[in-house]
């Protein structure tokens, strides 16, 4: 029975890769519909004292996709007529994840 499992392992791996690629978002509409935006926070540091004055929310798309970077996200949104929807989703995601982390400092958006 183990020989059967070993023989099918490459086929199973190929099927997993194929499924993963098929599920990978390729349009801005898919990213927004699936709520795949990720927020990362960068501290804003006061130059004089070195204290953290707040944080800037940086939005990224799904990992391992052409829509990972902010430039690609906004270019795709413009091309699909979804710029306002993307901007709203960025704000919503930033505020939701900021609240989830229990942060009490000011937050800027980028």
ChimeraX commands (.cxc) that place a marker at each C-alpha (Angstrom):
marker #1 position 0.00,0.00,0.00 radius 0.5
marker #1 position 2.86,2.40,0.66 radius 0.5
marker #1 position 4.06,1.93,-2.95 radius 0.5
marker #1 position 0.71,3.26,-4.13 radius 0.5
marker #1 position 1.09,6.32,-1.92 radius 0.5
marker #1 position 4.64,6.96,-3.14 radius 0.5
marker #1 position 3.57,6.61,-6.78 radius 0.5
marker #1 position 0.79,9.19,-6.38 radius 0.5
marker #1 position 2.80,11.72,-4.38 radius 0.5
marker #1 position 4.02,13.64,-7.46 radius 0.5
marker #1 position 0.48,13.72,-8.81 radius 0.5
marker #1 position -0.87,15.00,-5.49 radius 0.5
marker #1 position 1.82,17.67,-5.30 radius 0.5
marker #1 position 1.03,18.77,-8.85 radius 0.5
marker #1 position -2.66,18.92,-8.01 radius 0.5
marker #1 position -1.95,21.04,-4.92 radius 0.5
marker #1 position 0.20,23.45,-6.94 radius 0.5
marker #1 position -2.48,23.67,-9.60 radius 0.5
marker #1 position -5.19,24.35,-7.00 radius 0.5
marker #1 position -3.05,26.96,-5.29 radius 0.5
marker #1 position -2.43,28.75,-8.58 radius 0.5
marker #1 position -6.10,28.58,-9.52 radius 0.5
marker #1 position -7.09,30.19,-6.20 radius 0.5
marker #1 position -4.48,32.94,-6.45 radius 0.5
marker #1 position -6.15,36.29,-7.09 radius 0.5
marker #1 position -5.37,37.90,-10.44 radius 0.5
marker #1 position -7.69,40.93,-10.38 radius 0.5
marker #1 position -8.33,43.78,-7.99 radius 0.5
marker #1 position -11.97,42.74,-7.77 radius 0.5
marker #1 position -10.87,39.33,-6.43 radius 0.5
marker #1 position -8.53,40.92,-3.89 radius 0.5
marker #1 position -11.30,43.19,-2.63 radius 0.5
marker #1 position -14.03,40.51,-2.68 radius 0.5
marker #1 position -11.85,38.08,-0.72 radius 0.5
marker #1 position -10.58,40.81,1.64 radius 0.5
marker #1 position -6.96,39.94,0.96 radius 0.5
marker #1 position -5.38,43.29,1.77 radius 0.5
marker #1 position -2.81,43.23,4.55 radius 0.5
marker #1 position -1.89,46.16,6.77 radius 0.5
marker #1 position 1.62,46.63,8.13 radius 0.5
marker #1 position 2.53,49.42,10.53 radius 0.5
marker #1 position 5.65,51.53,10.37 radius 0.5
marker #1 position 6.50,53.72,13.35 radius 0.5
marker #1 position 6.78,57.46,12.81 radius 0.5
marker #1 position 9.73,58.56,14.94 radius 0.5
marker #1 position 10.40,62.06,16.20 radius 0.5
marker #1 position 13.89,63.02,15.04 radius 0.5
marker #1 position 14.79,65.08,18.09 radius 0.5
marker #1 position 13.90,62.69,20.87 radius 0.5
marker #1 position 13.60,59.39,19.02 radius 0.5
marker #1 position 10.18,58.65,20.49 radius 0.5
marker #1 position 7.40,57.08,18.44 radius 0.5
marker #1 position 4.86,59.75,17.54 radius 0.5
marker #1 position 2.49,57.41,15.72 radius 0.5
marker #1 position 2.38,54.76,13.05 radius 0.5
marker #1 position 1.81,54.75,9.31 radius 0.5
marker #1 position -0.37,52.01,7.84 radius 0.5
marker #1 position 1.18,50.41,4.76 radius 0.5
marker #1 position -1.18,48.30,2.66 radius 0.5
marker #1 position 0.01,45.28,0.71 radius 0.5
marker #1 position -1.73,42.76,-1.48 radius 0.5
marker #1 position -1.52,38.98,-1.29 radius 0.5
marker #1 position 1.94,37.44,-0.93 radius 0.5
marker #1 position 3.41,35.79,-4.05 radius 0.5
marker #1 position 1.14,37.66,-6.46 radius 0.5
marker #1 position 1.77,40.50,-8.91 radius 0.5
marker #1 position -0.62,42.57,-6.74 radius 0.5
marker #1 position 1.66,42.51,-3.65 radius 0.5
marker #1 position 2.98,46.08,-3.83 radius 0.5
marker #1 position 1.01,49.29,-3.37 radius 0.5
marker #1 position 1.90,50.52,-6.87 radius 0.5
marker #1 position 0.54,47.35,-8.45 radius 0.5
marker #1 position -2.61,47.49,-6.29 radius 0.5
marker #1 position -3.45,51.05,-7.28 radius 0.5
marker #1 position -2.57,50.50,-10.96 radius 0.5
marker #1 position -4.90,47.49,-11.08 radius 0.5
marker #1 position -7.60,49.44,-9.24 radius 0.5
marker #1 position -7.38,52.27,-11.79 radius 0.5
marker #1 position -7.52,49.81,-14.69 radius 0.5
marker #1 position -10.61,48.11,-13.21 radius 0.5
marker #1 position -12.33,51.32,-12.12 radius 0.5
marker #1 position -12.01,50.36,-8.45 radius 0.5
marker #1 position -9.80,53.12,-7.06 radius 0.5
marker #1 position -12.39,54.40,-4.57 radius 0.5
marker #1 position -13.25,50.85,-3.48 radius 0.5
marker #1 position -9.55,50.12,-2.91 radius 0.5
marker #1 position -9.04,53.33,-0.93 radius 0.5
marker #1 position -12.02,52.50,1.30 radius 0.5
marker #1 position -10.82,48.95,1.78 radius 0.5
marker #1 position -7.35,50.19,2.72 radius 0.5
marker #1 position -8.77,52.50,5.37 radius 0.5
marker #1 position -11.12,49.83,6.70 radius 0.5
marker #1 position -8.38,47.18,6.85 radius 0.5
marker #1 position -5.94,49.57,8.53 radius 0.5
marker #1 position -8.43,50.56,11.20 radius 0.5
marker #1 position -9.65,47.01,11.79 radius 0.5
marker #1 position -6.19,45.54,12.25 radius 0.5
marker #1 position -5.03,48.53,14.29 radius 0.5
marker #1 position -7.93,47.96,16.68 radius 0.5
marker #1 position -7.23,44.19,16.77 radius 0.5
marker #1 position -3.68,44.87,17.95 radius 0.5
marker #1 position -4.92,47.15,20.72 radius 0.5
marker #1 position -2.79,50.07,19.64 radius 0.5
marker #1 position -3.50,53.39,21.28 radius 0.5
marker #1 position -1.31,55.70,19.21 radius 0.5
marker #1 position -2.20,57.83,16.22 radius 0.5
marker #1 position -2.29,56.17,12.84 radius 0.5
marker #1 position -1.60,57.73,9.42 radius 0.5
marker #1 position -2.43,56.15,6.06 radius 0.5
marker #1 position -0.17,55.53,3.07 radius 0.5
marker link #1:1,2 radius 0.2
marker link #1:2,3 radius 0.2
marker link #1:3,4 radius 0.2
marker link #1:4,5 radius 0.2
marker link #1:5,6 radius 0.2
marker link #1:6,7 radius 0.2
marker link #1:7,8 radius 0.2
marker link #1:8,9 radius 0.2
marker link #1:9,10 radius 0.2
marker link #1:10,11 radius 0.2
marker link #1:11,12 radius 0.2
marker link #1:12,13 radius 0.2
marker link #1:13,14 radius 0.2
marker link #1:14,15 radius 0.2
marker link #1:15,16 radius 0.2
marker link #1:16,17 radius 0.2
marker link #1:17,18 radius 0.2
marker link #1:18,19 radius 0.2
marker link #1:19,20 radius 0.2
marker link #1:20,21 radius 0.2
marker link #1:21,22 radius 0.2
marker link #1:22,23 radius 0.2
marker link #1:23,24 radius 0.2
marker link #1:24,25 radius 0.2
marker link #1:25,26 radius 0.2
marker link #1:26,27 radius 0.2
marker link #1:27,28 radius 0.2
marker link #1:28,29 radius 0.2
marker link #1:29,30 radius 0.2
marker link #1:30,31 radius 0.2
marker link #1:31,32 radius 0.2
marker link #1:32,33 radius 0.2
marker link #1:33,34 radius 0.2
marker link #1:34,35 radius 0.2
marker link #1:35,36 radius 0.2
marker link #1:36,37 radius 0.2
marker link #1:37,38 radius 0.2
marker link #1:38,39 radius 0.2
marker link #1:39,40 radius 0.2
marker link #1:40,41 radius 0.2
marker link #1:41,42 radius 0.2
marker link #1:42,43 radius 0.2
marker link #1:43,44 radius 0.2
marker link #1:44,45 radius 0.2
marker link #1:45,46 radius 0.2
marker link #1:46,47 radius 0.2
marker link #1:47,48 radius 0.2
marker link #1:48,49 radius 0.2
marker link #1:49,50 radius 0.2
marker link #1:50,51 radius 0.2
marker link #1:51,52 radius 0.2
marker link #1:52,53 radius 0.2
marker link #1:53,54 radius 0.2
marker link #1:54,55 radius 0.2
marker link #1:55,56 radius 0.2
marker link #1:56,57 radius 0.2
marker link #1:57,58 radius 0.2
marker link #1:58,59 radius 0.2
marker link #1:59,60 radius 0.2
marker link #1:60,61 radius 0.2
marker link #1:61,62 radius 0.2
marker link #1:62,63 radius 0.2
marker link #1:63,64 radius 0.2
marker link #1:64,65 radius 0.2
marker link #1:65,66 radius 0.2
marker link #1:66,67 radius 0.2
marker link #1:67,68 radius 0.2
marker link #1:68,69 radius 0.2
marker link #1:69,70 radius 0.2
marker link #1:70,71 radius 0.2
marker link #1:71,72 radius 0.2
marker link #1:72,73 radius 0.2
marker link #1:73,74 radius 0.2
marker link #1:74,75 radius 0.2
marker link #1:75,76 radius 0.2
marker link #1:76,77 radius 0.2
marker link #1:77,78 radius 0.2
marker link #1:78,79 radius 0.2
marker link #1:79,80 radius 0.2
marker link #1:80,81 radius 0.2
marker link #1:81,82 radius 0.2
marker link #1:82,83 radius 0.2
marker link #1:83,84 radius 0.2
marker link #1:84,85 radius 0.2
marker link #1:85,86 radius 0.2
marker link #1:86,87 radius 0.2
marker link #1:87,88 radius 0.2
marker link #1:88,89 radius 0.2
marker link #1:89,90 radius 0.2
marker link #1:90,91 radius 0.2
marker link #1:91,92 radius 0.2
marker link #1:92,93 radius 0.2
marker link #1:93,94 radius 0.2
marker link #1:94,95 radius 0.2
marker link #1:95,96 radius 0.2
marker link #1:96,97 radius 0.2
marker link #1:97,98 radius 0.2
marker link #1:98,99 radius 0.2
marker link #1:99,100 radius 0.2
marker link #1:100,101 radius 0.2
marker link #1:101,102 radius 0.2
marker link #1:102,103 radius 0.2
marker link #1:103,104 radius 0.2
marker link #1:104,105 radius 0.2
marker link #1:105,106 radius 0.2
marker link #1:106,107 radius 0.2
marker link #1:107,108 radius 0.2
marker link #1:108,109 radius 0.2
marker link #1:109,110 radius 0.2
view
